[in-house]
Every structure is written in C-alpha cells, then in structure tokens.
C-alpha cells in the first residue's frame, strides 16, 4: 500500500503562485508515474501533469507554460509549482501514483486551490 499526503494549497489572487507537495510512504519502490489531477465542482477529475521515474512528463494544454512538475525520488515526493494562476485553476488537487503496468493506482486526499480576487 502507498499513502499520499498533499499540502500547499490555499487562496491566491489571479496571477499569483502556489507550490504543492505530495509526500508518499509505504510500498514506494515501484512508483513509476507520479502526478497531479484536479477536480472542480460539477466537473470530472482531469489530468494536470504527470512525471515518470525517468523524468518524462505529460501536461495538460491548459496549464502548459504555467505549471511545472518535479519529483525527488530519494524523498518519495512530487511537487507542483503553479504560476500565473487563473480563476479556472480553482479545484481540489489530487496527488496520484501508479506502477508501470497500472496494476496499482493510488490517490491522496486532495488539497484545495482557490484562485479569486
């Protein structure tokens, strides 16, 4: 089992920045892909960005150029640097990790990001 704990969410004005962190614990030796998804009220959960253990990334067009994902494999932690935030970025942000075959798929509890003036 893998446990994921997100932190760093909050309230920020449009154009501002936030940095999210996700710390993993448990059976972390086979975490191939880690990343971030988000869900706004009334909408489906959607991809934000992911990163593999080799550093390959997959990022939604809506956040390209504004959000950057990184991971520290030694610390079992993934980060999301969010810049130039927009009101449409408001959502509950979830950390996710998967093994290479997608047999295991773990989720954190979510951290709220609210972008409002």
Long-range contacts (C-beta under 8 A, 24 or more apart in sequence): 1-26, 1-27, 1-106, 2-26, 2-27, 2-28, 2-31, 2-97, 2-104, 2-106, 3-106, 4-95, 4-96, 4-97, 4-106, 4-107, 4-108, 4-109, 5-95, 5-108, 5-109, 6-93, 6-94, 6-95, 6-108, 6-109, 6-110, 6-111, 7-111, 8-111, 9-93, 9-111, 9-112, 9-113, 10-112, 10-113, 10-114, 11-114, 11-116, 12-85, 12-113, 12-114, 12-115, 13-115, 13-116, 13-117, 14-85, 14-86, 14-87, 14-115, 14-116, 14-117, 15-84, 15-85, 16-85, 16-115, 17-81, 17-82, 17-83, 17-84, 17-85, 18-82, 18-85, 18-113, 19-79, 19-80, 19-81, 19-82, 20-79, 20-80, 20-82, 20-93, 20-95, 20-111, 20-113, 21-77, 21-78, 21-79, 22-77, 22-78, 22-79, 22-80, 22-95, 22-108, 23-75, 23-76, 23-77, 24-76, 24-77, 24-78, 24-95, 24-97, 25-76, 28-76, 30-99, 30-100, 30-104, 31-76, 31-97, 31-98, 31-99, 32-98, 32-99, 32-100, 33-96, 33-97, 33-98, 33-100, 34-71, 34-78, 34-95, 34-96, 34-97, 34-98, 35-69, 35-78, 35-95, 35-96, 35-97, 36-69, 36-78, 36-80, 36-93, 36-94, 36-95, 36-96, 37-93, 37-94, 37-96, 38-89, 38-91, 38-92, 38-93, 38-94, 38-113, 39-91, 39-92, 39-94, 39-110, 40-90, 40-91, 40-92, 43-91, 45-94, 48-80, 48-93, 49-80, 50-96, 51-78, 62-88, 63-89, 82-113, 85-113, 85-115, 86-115, 87-115, 87-116, 88-115, 89-113, 89-115, 90-114, 90-115, 90-116
